[in-house]
């Protein structure tokens, strides 16, 4: 299997390359009767788009979505939904110089080892351009979750390089700046840091946190279909993610059991170090997932590499790249959370119809 499909009941299959003619996806398993149109998908795509500020890649794609199937008279029909976006701002010539070399820290080498023939134009299939379709599919999943079950999902930039931004969280401020920063007082510091970084030609990593509220208890399937297992896999599938935490995550290493355990009272849980998941099943608390994004590997600063013949070369990457991929990652993380939750909600309903709080509703 080539594993271009995600999910079990609510599935998303993406296709396309960074500098190919188009990208797209096929969504299967979407419940019928959900109102959806290209305009609201386009609005979500603009949140993750390049070119929104000087701090991201200056590639400017129109990202105009075409809904080819699965929607009739403005509502989903229950049949496969096919979405297509044409690539309108490709510059494959930028990558001619590296078609016979491997960029260090990139997927060039591993794709060549696996397939023996790679698309070197912007990384081809390994490019973050693919995540455009995840966000598009996530719009549909998130809308169903909110309208039918009151589940809402929101993410934010928790850290960029050495700058922590999650000490004070103003949820209304997140979409008011290009960083998705929850602390508006930190935005000027982020601006200055990125300006200096961009001038230096280097890159930096980031940490993104995404929170799902009003998730009912009972989602998740032990032992191999745990909710946190699938969330971790979903977030790790995002380009440049090198670490995922559920709840307290790695901070649990330093905690005592008396601190980490989330005590229970008749009024509910006292804490949420577990991130809303116990034994792989949602507890009814907020589901909290954080992920670490590595620094961008494509840099204009020379680095040692090898060519197709195994000879040493100096690699300089031209083109348009993000100095911090985490700046645009919040909408992608939100989308993956929505896709996992809807898939698990449908799986729970299929096995436990009428059990607990997860009930089907008429749209």
C-alpha positions as CSV (number, residue, x, y, z in Angstrom):
1,X,0.0,0.0,0.0
2,X,1.2,3.5,-0.8
3,X,-0.6,5.0,2.2
4,X,-2.0,8.2,0.6
5,X,-5.3,7.6,2.4
6,X,-6.1,8.7,5.9
7,X,-8.9,7.4,8.2
8,X,-11.1,4.3,8.4
9,X,-14.7,5.5,8.0
10,X,-14.2,9.1,7.2
11,X,-11.3,8.8,4.8
12,X,-9.2,11.4,2.9
13,X,-7.0,10.5,-0.1
14,X,-4.7,13.3,-1.2
15,X,-2.8,13.5,-4.5
16,X,-0.5,15.9,-6.4
17,X,2.9,17.5,-6.1
18,X,4.3,20.9,-5.1
19,X,5.0,22.1,-8.7
20,X,2.7,19.8,-10.6
21,X,-0.4,21.1,-12.5
22,X,-2.8,20.6,-9.6
23,X,-3.4,19.0,-6.1
24,X,-6.5,17.4,-4.9
25,X,-8.2,15.0,-2.6
26,X,-11.1,12.5,-2.4
27,X,-13.2,12.5,0.8
28,X,-15.3,9.4,1.5
29,X,-17.6,8.6,4.3
30,X,-18.9,12.1,4.8
31,X,-22.5,12.1,6.2
32,X,-25.1,13.4,3.8
33,X,-26.9,16.7,4.2
34,X,-24.1,18.9,5.4
35,X,-24.1,22.4,3.8
36,X,-20.7,23.2,2.2
37,X,-19.4,25.4,-0.5
38,X,-16.1,26.3,-2.1
39,X,-16.1,29.8,-0.5
40,X,-15.9,28.6,3.1
41,X,-13.2,26.1,2.1
42,X,-11.3,28.9,0.4
43,X,-11.5,31.1,3.5
44,X,-9.9,28.3,5.6
45,X,-7.2,27.8,3.0
46,X,-6.2,31.5,3.2
47,X,-5.3,30.9,6.9
48,X,-2.5,28.5,5.9
49,X,-1.5,30.2,2.6
50,X,2.0,31.4,1.8
51,X,2.5,35.1,1.0
52,X,0.3,36.4,3.9
53,X,3.3,38.2,5.4
54,X,7.0,38.7,4.9
55,X,7.7,35.9,7.4
56,X,6.6,33.1,5.1
57,X,7.3,31.8,1.7
58,X,6.4,34.4,-1.0
59,X,4.8,31.8,-3.2
60,X,1.2,33.1,-3.9
61,X,-1.2,30.4,-4.9
62,X,-4.8,31.3,-5.6
63,X,-6.1,28.1,-3.9
64,X,-9.4,28.3,-5.7
65,X,-11.2,25.1,-4.8
66,X,-13.3,23.2,-7.3
67,X,-15.9,20.8,-5.9
68,X,-16.1,18.1,-8.5
69,X,-18.4,15.6,-6.8
70,X,-20.3,14.6,-3.7
71,X,-22.1,17.9,-3.2
72,X,-25.5,18.7,-4.8
73,X,-27.5,21.9,-4.4
74,X,-25.0,23.0,-1.7
75,X,-25.2,19.9,0.5
76,X,-23.2,16.7,0.8
77,X,-24.8,13.6,-0.7
78,X,-23.0,10.9,1.1
79,X,-21.0,10.0,-2.0
80,X,-17.3,10.6,-2.5
81,X,-16.4,14.3,-2.4
82,X,-13.6,15.3,-4.9
83,X,-11.8,18.6,-4.5
84,X,-9.3,20.0,-6.9
85,X,-7.0,23.1,-6.7
86,X,-4.8,24.2,-9.6
87,X,-1.2,25.2,-8.9
88,X,-0.9,28.7,-10.4
89,X,2.4,30.0,-9.1
90,X,4.9,27.2,-9.8
91,X,8.6,27.9,-10.5
92,X,10.2,24.5,-11.1
93,X,13.2,26.1,-12.7
94,X,14.3,27.2,-9.1
95,X,15.2,23.5,-8.5
96,X,17.1,22.7,-11.6
97,X,20.4,23.1,-9.7
98,X,19.5,20.4,-7.2
99,X,18.0,17.8,-9.4
100,X,21.1,15.7,-9.1
101,X,21.9,16.5,-5.4
102,X,20.3,15.7,-2.1
103,X,19.5,18.6,0.3
104,X,20.6,17.7,3.9
105,X,17.7,17.4,6.3
106,X,15.2,17.0,3.4
107,X,13.3,14.0,2.0
108,X,15.3,14.0,-1.2
109,X,17.6,11.2,-0.2
110,X,15.0,8.9,1.3
111,X,12.6,9.4,-1.6
112,X,15.4,8.5,-4.0
113,X,16.3,5.4,-1.9
114,X,12.7,4.2,-1.8
115,X,11.5,4.9,-5.3
116,X,14.7,5.4,-7.4
117,X,13.1,8.3,-9.2
118,X,12.0,11.5,-7.4
119,X,10.3,14.7,-8.3
120,X,12.9,17.3,-7.3
121,X,10.7,20.3,-7.9
122,X,10.1,21.7,-4.5
123,X,10.2,18.3,-2.9
124,X,7.3,17.0,-5.1
125,X,5.0,14.9,-2.9
126,X,7.0,15.6,0.3
127,X,6.3,19.3,0.0
128,X,4.0,21.0,2.6
129,X,1.9,22.0,-0.5
130,X,0.1,18.7,0.1
131,X,-1.3,19.9,3.4
132,X,-3.5,22.3,1.5
133,X,-5.9,19.5,0.8
134,X,-5.8,18.3,4.5
135,X,-7.1,21.8,5.5
136,X,-9.7,21.6,2.8
137,X,-11.0,18.3,4.1
138,X,-10.7,19.5,7.6
139,X,-13.2,22.3,6.9
140,X,-15.9,19.6,6.2
141,X,-15.0,17.5,9.2
142,X,-14.8,20.5,11.6
143,X,-18.2,21.8,10.4
144,X,-19.9,18.5,11.0
145,X,-18.3,18.2,14.4
146,X,-19.5,21.6,15.5
147,X,-23.0,21.6,14.0
148,X,-23.9,18.1,15.0
149,X,-22.0,17.7,18.3
150,X,-20.9,21.1,19.4
151,X,-17.2,20.1,19.2
152,X,-14.9,23.1,18.5
153,X,-11.2,23.0,17.6
154,X,-8.7,25.8,17.9
155,X,-4.9,25.8,17.7
156,X,-2.2,28.3,18.4
157,X,1.6,29.0,18.2
158,X,2.9,28.0,21.6
159,X,6.6,28.6,20.9
160,X,8.8,30.0,18.1
161,X,12.5,29.2,18.6
162,X,13.3,30.5,22.1
163,X,10.2,32.6,22.4
164,X,7.4,31.1,24.5
165,X,4.0,32.5,23.6
166,X,1.6,30.4,25.7
167,X,2.1,31.9,29.1
168,X,-1.0,34.1,28.5
169,X,-3.7,32.8,26.1
170,X,-6.2,35.2,24.6
171,X,-8.3,32.9,22.3
172,X,-9.8,35.9,20.4
173,X,-6.3,37.2,19.5
174,X,-5.1,34.1,17.7
175,X,-6.5,34.9,14.3
176,X,-5.7,38.6,14.6
177,X,-2.0,38.1,13.7
178,X,-0.1,36.1,11.1
179,X,1.6,34.0,13.7
180,X,-1.5,32.6,15.3
181,X,0.0,33.9,18.5
182,X,-2.3,33.7,21.6
183,X,-0.5,36.5,23.4
184,X,-0.8,39.8,21.4
185,X,2.0,41.4,23.5
186,X,4.4,38.8,22.1
187,X,3.8,39.7,18.4
188,X,6.3,42.5,18.2
189,X,9.0,40.3,19.6
190,X,8.1,37.6,17.1
191,X,8.3,40.1,14.3
192,X,11.7,41.3,15.3
193,X,13.0,37.8,15.7
194,X,11.8,36.7,12.3
195,X,13.1,39.8,10.6
196,X,16.6,39.0,12.0
197,X,16.3,35.3,11.2
198,X,15.3,36.0,7.6
199,X,18.2,38.4,7.0
200,X,20.6,35.8,8.3
201,X,19.3,33.2,5.9
202,X,18.7,30.6,8.6
203,X,15.5,29.0,9.9
204,X,14.0,27.9,13.2
205,X,11.5,25.4,14.7
206,X,8.2,26.0,16.5
207,X,5.7,24.3,18.8
208,X,2.0,24.2,18.0
209,X,-0.8,23.3,20.4
210,X,-4.4,22.4,19.3
211,X,-7.3,22.0,21.6
212,X,-10.7,20.3,21.0
213,X,-13.6,21.3,23.3
214,X,-16.8,19.5,24.0
215,X,-15.5,16.1,22.9
216,X,-17.8,13.5,24.4
217,X,-16.4,10.7,26.5
218,X,-16.0,7.4,24.8
219,X,-14.2,8.1,21.6
220,X,-11.3,5.7,20.9
221,X,-10.8,2.0,20.5
222,X,-8.5,-0.1,22.6
223,X,-6.0,-1.5,22.1
224,X,-4.6,-0.6,18.7
225,X,-7.1,2.1,17.8
226,X,-6.6,4.4,20.7
227,X,-7.6,8.0,20.2
228,X,-4.2,9.3,21.2
229,X,-2.5,6.7,19.0
230,X,-4.4,8.0,15.9
231,X,-3.9,11.7,16.9
232,X,-0.2,11.1,17.3
233,X,0.0,9.4,13.9
234,X,-2.0,12.2,12.3
235,X,0.2,15.0,13.7
236,X,3.4,13.1,12.9
237,X,2.2,12.8,9.3
238,X,2.4,16.6,9.0
239,X,5.6,17.8,7.2
240,X,8.5,18.7,9.6
241,X,6.8,17.4,12.8
242,X,9.4,15.6,14.9
243,X,7.6,15.2,18.2
244,X,4.0,15.0,19.5
245,X,2.7,15.4,23.1
246,X,-0.7,14.5,24.5
247,X,-1.6,16.6,27.5
248,X,1.5,17.1,29.8
249,X,3.5,15.0,27.3
250,X,7.2,14.8,28.1
251,X,6.7,17.1,31.1
252,X,5.2,14.0,32.8
253,X,8.7,12.7,33.2
254,X,9.4,15.2,36.0
255,X,6.0,15.0,37.6
256,X,5.1,12.9,40.6
257,X,2.1,10.6,40.4
258,X,0.3,12.7,43.0
259,X,0.7,15.7,40.6
260,X,0.1,14.0,37.3
261,X,-3.0,12.0,38.1
262,X,-6.1,14.0,37.4
263,X,-8.2,13.6,40.5
264,X,-12.0,13.3,40.1
265,X,-14.8,14.9,42.1
266,X,-18.6,14.9,41.7
267,X,-18.0,18.2,39.9
268,X,-15.5,16.8,37.4
269,X,-11.8,16.4,36.9
270,X,-9.4,18.6,38.9
271,X,-6.8,18.7,36.2
272,X,-6.1,17.6,32.7
273,X,-2.5,16.3,32.5
274,X,-3.9,13.4,30.5
275,X,-4.9,15.7,27.7
276,X,-8.5,14.5,27.7
277,X,-7.7,10.8,27.0
278,X,-7.5,7.9,29.4
279,X,-6.6,4.4,28.2
280,X,-6.9,5.6,24.6
281,X,-10.5,6.8,25.1
282,X,-11.7,10.4,25.5
283,X,-12.7,11.4,29.0
284,X,-15.0,14.3,28.1
285,X,-12.4,16.8,28.9
286,X,-10.6,19.1,26.4
287,X,-8.4,17.1,24.1
288,X,-5.0,18.8,24.0
289,X,-2.2,17.9,21.5
290,X,1.1,19.7,21.0
291,X,3.7,19.1,18.3
292,X,7.3,20.2,17.6
293,X,8.2,21.4,14.1
294,X,11.8,21.2,13.0
295,X,13.6,24.1,11.3
296,X,13.2,24.4,7.5
297,X,15.9,22.4,5.7
298,X,15.9,24.4,2.4
299,X,18.3,27.2,3.0
300,X,20.4,29.6,0.9
301,X,23.3,29.0,3.2
302,X,25.8,26.4,1.8
303,X,25.8,22.9,3.4
304,X,27.6,19.7,2.7
305,X,25.7,17.1,0.7
306,X,26.1,14.4,-1.9
307,X,25.0,13.9,-5.5
308,X,23.4,11.0,-7.3
309,X,26.8,9.4,-7.7
310,X,27.6,9.7,-4.0
311,X,30.2,12.5,-4.5
312,X,30.5,15.4,-2.1
313,X,28.9,18.7,-3.1
314,X,28.0,22.0,-1.6
315,X,24.2,22.5,-1.6
316,X,22.5,25.9,-1.8
317,X,18.7,25.8,-2.1
318,X,17.1,28.6,-4.1
319,X,13.4,29.3,-4.4
320,X,10.7,30.4,-1.9
321,X,10.7,28.8,1.5
322,X,9.4,29.4,5.0
323,X,12.1,30.4,7.5
324,X,9.7,28.8,10.1
325,X,7.2,26.2,8.9
326,X,5.4,26.4,12.2
327,X,4.1,29.9,11.4
328,X,1.5,28.4,9.0
329,X,1.0,25.0,10.7
330,X,-1.8,25.9,13.1
331,X,-4.6,25.4,10.5
332,X,-3.1,22.1,9.4
333,X,-3.0,20.8,13.0
334,X,-6.6,21.9,13.5
335,X,-7.6,20.0,10.4
336,X,-5.9,16.8,11.4
337,X,-7.6,17.0,14.8
338,X,-11.0,17.4,13.1
339,X,-10.3,14.5,10.7
340,X,-9.4,12.1,13.6
341,X,-12.3,13.1,15.8
342,X,-14.9,12.7,13.1
343,X,-13.5,9.4,12.0
344,X,-13.6,8.2,15.6
345,X,-17.0,9.6,16.2
346,X,-18.4,7.6,13.2
347,X,-16.6,4.5,14.4
348,X,-18.0,4.9,17.9
349,X,-21.5,5.4,16.5
350,X,-21.2,2.3,14.3
351,X,-20.3,0.1,17.3
352,X,-22.2,1.8,20.1
353,X,-25.3,3.4,18.6
354,X,-27.4,4.8,21.5
355,X,-24.6,4.3,24.1
356,X,-23.4,7.4,26.0
357,X,-23.6,10.9,24.8
358,X,-22.7,10.4,21.2
359,X,-26.0,10.4,19.3
360,X,-26.7,10.9,15.6
361,X,-28.6,14.0,14.8
362,X,-30.7,15.0,11.8
363,X,-29.0,17.9,9.9
